[in-house]
């Protein structure tokens, strides 16, 4: 008969290591693409936001996830509860690390106006042009602060004055985009928590099985007399 507690642990452990693989893949691939030449204004805004992401911490977190997964393998191969306890403590450390990354991303959303203001000022006219075109705006706060880039969207000072600044559109775009990322990261913390609970259940199950086995052995020894 299949041990349902052990089966649940194996399933969540597999989900846990898959989470680490996803985090590692995302961090490595996006870190390489963050400095690519953008194809349009939304690509430009997205890449500029990516450059603020803690990719190194994400890669380190993914590596820690793999280490924790490896620590769970002896716990599966044997009935030794010490390995299981060690894995539980490591999962808690991994969860705290992942939560710290999520909080760092959440803090970015609180400072988007300041972030985009400095980003806008540091970009060349070509990138500003792409963002003005993509978000149908002129300048950052307004067409004069800082001054807009002349393009098809903002062909003249008079036309630019009728258009909104890009700050509101960029902040809305950035907020929605980063919200999705840090929500996914906090979802990973939820998987960590689920794994801790399954480890606790498996520890209790094994402790009870050991107790019953000891009782059976003791009863069997008595029956021989």
Secondary structure, DSSP 8 states (H G I E B T S, - for coil): ---HHHHHHHHHHHHHHHHHHHHHHHHHHHHHHTTS--SSHHHHHHHHHHTTS-HHHHHHHHHHHHHHHHHHHHHHHS--HHHHHHHHHHHHHHHHHHHHHHHHHHHHHHTHHHHHHHHHHHS-HHHHHHHHHHHT--SSSBTBBTB---SSSS-SHHHHHTS--SHHHHHHHHHHHHHHHHHHHHHHHHHHHHHHHHHHHHHHHHHHHHHHHHHHHHHHHHHT-
